[in-house]
Amino acid sequence: MKDERLLERIAINTKIMVGKPVIRGTRLAVEYILNLLARGETVEEIIKEYKGLTSEDIQACILFAAKSLEDAAFMPLIVETA
């Protein structure tokens, strides 16, 4: 699926979740889904828990996060010394 089609699954509306990006038609924030994945939940487990979600919705969350970070500059959290 093309990036544009996946990103259509993400909505930002100031009246829903205080404007946080969510999966369109839900109140599930992209941030929440990414945290589930980061803590080891599988796509299959998330879809089973939240009826109506699809693997494409999860892909859209990941793509949204990746696109959001494209132009970001970062400072290291930990400075490594040799």
C-alpha positions as CSV (number, residue, x, y, z in Angstrom):
1,M,0.0,0.0,0.0
2,K,1.3,3.4,-0.9
3,D,2.4,5.8,1.9
4,E,-0.3,8.3,1.1
5,R,-3.1,5.7,1.4
6,L,-1.7,4.5,4.7
7,L,-1.4,8.0,6.1
8,E,-5.1,8.6,5.2
9,R,-5.8,6.2,8.1
10,I,-4.4,8.7,10.6
11,A,-6.5,11.7,11.7
12,I,-5.7,14.8,13.6
13,N,-8.7,16.7,15.0
14,T,-8.5,19.1,18.0
15,K,-11.8,17.8,19.2
16,I,-10.5,14.2,19.4
17,M,-7.9,13.3,22.0
18,V,-6.9,17.0,22.3
19,G,-5.5,16.9,18.7
20,K,-3.2,13.9,19.1
21,P,-2.9,11.8,15.9
22,V,-5.3,8.9,16.1
23,I,-6.3,6.0,13.9
24,R,-9.2,7.4,11.9
25,G,-12.6,6.5,13.3
26,T,-11.2,5.6,16.7
27,R,-9.8,7.3,19.8
28,L,-6.7,5.1,19.7
29,A,-3.7,7.4,19.6
30,V,-0.8,6.6,17.4
31,E,1.4,7.1,20.4
32,Y,-0.6,4.4,22.3
33,I,-0.2,1.9,19.5
34,L,3.5,2.6,19.2
35,N,3.9,2.1,23.0
36,L,2.1,-1.3,22.8
37,L,4.5,-2.4,20.0
38,A,7.5,-1.1,22.0
39,R,6.5,-3.1,25.0
40,G,6.4,-6.3,23.0
41,E,2.7,-6.6,21.9
42,T,2.4,-8.1,18.4
43,V,0.3,-6.7,15.7
44,E,-2.0,-9.7,15.9
45,E,-2.5,-9.2,19.7
46,I,-3.4,-5.5,19.2
47,I,-5.8,-6.4,16.4
48,K,-7.4,-9.1,18.6
49,E,-7.8,-6.7,21.5
50,Y,-9.2,-3.8,19.5
51,K,-11.8,-5.1,17.1
52,G,-12.1,-3.3,13.8
53,L,-8.3,-2.4,13.6
54,T,-6.3,-3.8,10.8
55,S,-2.7,-4.5,10.2
56,E,-2.7,-1.5,7.8
57,D,-3.8,0.7,10.7
58,I,-0.8,-0.4,12.7
59,Q,1.5,0.1,9.7
60,A,0.0,3.6,9.3
61,C,1.0,4.4,12.9
62,I,4.6,3.3,12.3
63,L,4.8,5.2,9.0
64,F,3.3,8.3,10.6
65,A,6.0,8.2,13.4
66,A,8.7,7.6,10.8
67,K,7.5,10.6,8.7
68,S,7.3,12.7,11.8
69,L,10.9,12.1,12.6
70,E,12.3,12.7,9.1
71,D,13.4,16.3,9.7
72,A,14.0,16.1,13.4
73,A,17.3,16.9,15.0
74,F,18.3,15.0,18.1
75,M,20.7,15.4,21.0
76,P,22.1,12.2,22.3
77,L,20.4,10.9,25.5
78,I,23.6,9.2,26.6
79,V,27.1,10.4,25.7
80,E,29.3,7.5,25.0
81,T,33.0,7.7,25.9
82,A,35.6,5.5,24.4
